[in-house]
Amino acid sequence: MSILYGVSPSPFVRKAMLAHAHKNVPYELKVTMPNSEDEEFRQASPTGKVPAYKTDDGVGFADSSVIVAYLERISTNHSLYPEKASDYAQALWLEEWGDSELMAATGALYFQRVIGPIFIKQETDLSRVDEILTELLPKVFNLLESRLSDENWLIGDNLSIADITIGSCLISLLHADYQVEQSRWPKLYSYNERFLALPIAQAQIANEKNMINNGPS
């Protein structure tokens, strides 16, 4: 069985876990902290970043986008990349934007309210939180609001890598006790509620809450 190295509360590990769950691809999660010196992990991720991956045939590599692309090659079940070329391009763009711009904004709040205080015993910087709430999050939320429509998901009616990536960021906000303001971003609010209600999201959230409450084991 393939091995996924990382910890479930990591947004990028979360993305890989959600992709596996959506595509119903089995794997083993080996709890591994970033920069671990575990030899097998380092063979897959020489830079020490998570997630990393080792396939059934022993090939290792890292990066959430690479892992999801690999899953698409080994399983046609519930494809995460749209067939239509223009939709495919949009999905890739949203994945890239979500992994960079959105992840930076949501991750900043997640770090201040969850990762810092719980995992590295660092006090929350309230002035930084205020900056995140008033400047960083509104900027990315405004863009997302403009991209959302009356469709169920970001690109048509089928869940795609765009939704897995954006949804991974929304789970960070849930843990950080942040609620999208319905009156200001109504389409994003509805989208957030819809994604978080997915069975794969609910299972992921429960997994993460267990680790956040009890620490890695």
C-alpha positions in Angstrom: 0.0 0.0 0.0 1.2 3.5 -0.7 2.4 5.6 2.2 1.6 9.3 2.7 4.0 11.1 5.0 2.8 14.1 7.0 0.3 15.2 9.7 -3.4 15.6 8.9 -3.7 19.2 10.3 -1.2 20.4 7.7 -3.2 22.1 4.9 -1.1 20.5 2.1 -1.3 17.0 3.7 -5.1 17.6 4.1 -5.3 18.3 0.4 -3.7 15.0 -0.4 -5.9 13.1 2.0 -9.0 14.6 0.6 -8.0 13.7 -2.9 -7.4 10.1 -1.8 -10.8 10.0 -0.1 -12.6 11.5 -3.0 -11.0 9.0 -5.4 -11.3 6.1 -3.0 -7.7 5.3 -3.3 -6.3 3.4 -0.2 -3.1 4.5 1.5 -1.3 4.5 4.9 -0.7 7.8 6.7 2.6 7.7 8.4 2.6 10.5 10.9 5.6 12.6 10.1 6.5 16.1 11.2 8.1 18.5 8.7 11.9 18.3 8.6 11.8 14.9 10.2 15.1 13.0 9.7 13.3 9.7 9.1 15.3 8.1 6.3 12.4 6.8 4.2 10.7 10.2 4.5 13.8 12.0 3.4 14.2 9.8 0.4 10.8 10.9 -0.7 11.2 14.5 0.4 14.9 15.6 0.4 13.8 19.1 1.5 11.9 17.8 4.5 8.5 19.2 3.4 5.2 17.4 3.8 3.3 15.8 2.3 5.6 13.2 0.8 4.7 9.9 -0.8 6.0 6.4 -1.5 4.2 4.3 -4.1 3.4 0.6 -3.9 6.6 0.0 -6.0 8.8 2.1 -3.7 9.1 5.3 -5.7 9.1 8.4 -3.5 8.2 12.1 -4.2 6.8 15.1 -2.5 4.3 18.0 -3.0 0.6 17.8 -2.8 0.0 18.8 -6.4 2.4 16.1 -7.6 0.7 13.5 -5.4 -2.8 14.4 -6.7 -1.5 14.3 -10.3 -0.1 10.8 -9.6 -3.4 9.7 -8.2 -5.1 10.8 -11.5 -2.7 8.6 -13.4 -3.3 5.4 -11.4 -7.1 5.8 -10.9 -9.8 7.0 -13.2 -12.3 6.9 -10.4 -13.9 10.3 -9.7 -11.5 12.4 -11.7 -10.4 15.6 -10.1 -9.3 17.3 -13.4 -12.1 18.3 -15.8 -12.1 16.9 -19.3 -12.8 20.1 -21.2 -9.5 21.9 -21.9 -10.7 25.4 -20.7 -12.2 23.9 -17.6 -8.9 21.9 -17.0 -6.9 25.2 -17.3 -9.3 26.9 -14.8 -8.9 24.0 -12.4 -5.1 24.2 -12.6 -5.1 28.0 -12.1 -7.4 27.7 -9.0 -5.2 25.0 -7.6 -2.1 27.1 -8.0 -3.8 30.2 -6.6 -5.3 28.3 -3.7 -2.0 26.7 -2.8 -0.3 30.1 -2.8 -2.5 33.2 -2.3 -5.4 31.6 -0.4 -3.3 29.3 1.6 -1.1 32.1 2.7 -4.0 34.2 4.0 -6.0 31.4 5.6 -2.8 29.7 6.9 -1.7 32.9 8.6 -4.9 32.9 10.8 -4.6 29.1 11.2 -1.0 29.5 12.5 -1.9 32.3 14.9 -4.9 30.6 16.4 -4.1 26.9 16.2 -0.6 25.8 15.0 1.4 28.4 17.0 -0.4 28.1 20.3 -1.0 24.3 20.2 2.0 22.8 18.4 4.9 25.2 19.1 3.6 27.0 22.2 3.8 30.4 20.6 1.4 33.1 21.8 -1.1 34.5 19.4 -0.1 37.9 18.0 -3.3 39.9 18.2 -2.1 42.7 16.0 -1.2 40.2 13.3 -4.6 38.6 13.6 -6.3 42.0 13.1 -4.2 42.5 10.0 -5.2 39.1 8.6 -8.9 39.7 9.3 -9.1 43.2 7.9 -6.6 43.0 5.0 -5.5 39.5 3.9 -8.8 37.5 4.1 -11.0 40.1 2.5 -8.7 40.3 -0.5 -8.8 36.6 -1.3 -12.5 36.3 -0.3 -13.4 39.0 -2.8 -11.7 37.1 -5.6 -13.4 33.9 -4.6 -16.8 35.5 -4.5 -16.3 36.8 -8.0 -15.4 33.3 -9.3 -18.3 31.5 -7.7 -21.6 31.0 -9.5 -24.9 29.2 -8.8 -23.2 25.9 -9.7 -22.5 23.5 -6.9 -18.8 23.7 -7.3 -16.1 26.0 -8.7 -16.1 24.4 -12.1 -19.6 23.0 -13.0 -21.4 20.4 -11.0 -18.5 18.1 -10.3 -16.0 18.3 -7.5 -12.5 19.1 -8.9 -9.0 19.8 -7.7 -10.0 23.4 -7.5 -12.6 22.5 -4.8 -10.2 20.2 -2.9 -7.6 22.9 -2.8 -10.0 25.8 -1.8 -11.8 23.5 0.6 -8.5 22.6 2.3 -8.1 26.3 3.1 -11.7 26.5 4.4 -11.0 23.7 6.9 -8.1 25.7 8.3 -10.6 28.6 8.9 -13.0 26.2 10.7 -10.3 25.1 13.1 -9.3 28.8 13.6 -12.9 29.5 14.7 -13.6 31.8 11.7 -16.9 32.1 10.0 -17.3 33.6 6.5 -19.6 36.6 6.7 -22.8 35.7 4.9 -23.9 39.3 4.2 -20.5 40.3 2.7 -19.7 37.1 0.8 -23.0 35.2 0.2 -21.8 32.9 -2.5 -18.6 32.0 -0.6 -20.6 31.5 2.6 -22.9 29.0 0.8 -19.9 27.3 -0.9 -18.2 27.0 2.5 -21.2 25.4 4.1 -21.6 23.0 1.1 -18.0 21.9 1.2 -17.7 21.4 4.9 -20.8 19.2 4.8 -19.3 16.7 2.4 -18.7 13.3 4.0 -15.0 13.4 3.0 -14.6 16.8 4.6 -16.4 15.7 7.8 -14.2 12.7 8.1 -11.1 14.8 7.6 -12.2 17.4 10.1 -12.8 14.7 12.7 -9.3 13.2 12.1 -7.7 16.6 12.5 -9.6 17.5 15.6 -8.3 14.4 17.2 -4.7 15.3 16.5 -5.2 19.0 17.4 -6.7 17.9 20.7 -4.3 15.1 21.5 -1.1 15.9 19.5 0.7 13.7 17.0 1.3 10.1 18.2 
